[in-house]
Amino acid sequence: MNHAALDKKLNEMVLTGQAMAAFEEFYADGVKMQENSDAPCVGKEANRKREIEFFSSVEQWHSGAVTASAFNPETNISLSQWEMDITFKGMGRVQMNQAAVRHWENGKVVFERFFYNKG
């Protein structure tokens, strides 16, 4: 299984407005997702709710790009660096930079952690 290719496809789907379709296709039922040092959110249903809440808070997606990426085939861990320009409802326009680290098993993301400055 080519997890590096799956990771690239997942990123492309997010960048083309298909984030929730990518979530359904690529995330395991027991996925753990973590923001910085917060406690992980566990399970696809709980993380689906968080993803929907996040994307519902977006008023306008101005631009986004993966500026760097890497994949370790020995550990099936990917890393991507993101730059995003987003207007959030009631919060205004924000320039975001973050890194996403994904752990893959059997074609699915089983753990994802985001690192960013909360400002």
N, C-alpha and C positions, 0 to 999 in steps of 0.2 A: 504494500500500500504506500503510495507516494504522499506522505503527509505534507511535504513542502508544497506540492502542487495544490493540495486542498487548502492550505493556509493562504496561498496566493489568491485562490478563487474566493475564499471567504472575505479577504480584504477588498477585492474588486467589487464584490456584491455590496459591501458596506458603502464603498465610495460611489456606487451608482444608485443609492437609495433603496437597496434591497436588504437592509440590515436584519429585519425580522425574518425574512425568508432564509437568510444565511443562518440565523440563530436556530431555526427549526431544522435545517438540513445538517448543520455541523456540530451541534452541541449535544452531549450525552445527557441521558435522563437524570443522572446524579451529579451533574456539573456543579463545581464550586467556582464562584466568581468573587473576586476580592478587589476592593478599592484601597489603594495604598496600604496602610497598616490596620484598616478596619477589619472586623471579623468577617470571614467569608460568608456569602449567602449560598445556601446549599439547596440543590435540586432545580430541575428545569422549570417547574411551575413557578417557584419563587423568583427565579432569575428572569423568566419571561415577563412577570409582572414588573420587575425593576426596569427592564429594557423598554417596555411599553410606556412606563412613567417617564423615563428619560426622553424618548423620542416624542412623546406628547408635549413635553416642555419646550421643544424646539419650535420657534416661530419661523426661522429661515436658516437654511444650511447654505452659507455663501460659498464655501470651498472646503476641501479636505484633501489630504495627500499622505501617502505613506512615504516618508523621506528616507527611510533605511529599513532593511529587514535582514534577518538571518535565520537559519534553521540548522539545528544540530541533529543529524540522523541517528546518532548513537543514543540520544535521550528522547527523541521526538518532541523537542521543545523549540518553539519559534519565538522570535522577538521582532516586533515592529515598532517603529517610531512614527508617530502621527502628528500632523499639524492640521488644526481645524479652525475655521472661522464661522461661528454660529451666533445667531441672535436667539436668546431664550425669552420666552414669554415673561414679561414683567421684570426682566433682569438686564436687558440690553444685549449689545453685541460683545462677544468674548472671543479672544484669540486663545486657543487651547493647544498645548503641547503635551503629549503623553506617550508613554511606552506601554505596550501590551505584551505580556509574556503568556504563551499558551502551551499547555501540556496536552499532547495528542495520544489517544489510544484507539486502535481499530477504526480509524477514520473519523473520530469524534473528539472534540475538545472536552477534556475531563476537568481541567482547572485553567482559569484565566485570571491574571492579576494585572491591574492597571496601576501605573505609577505616574503621578503628576503633582504639580504644585497647586495647592488649594488657594494660594494667593493670600 
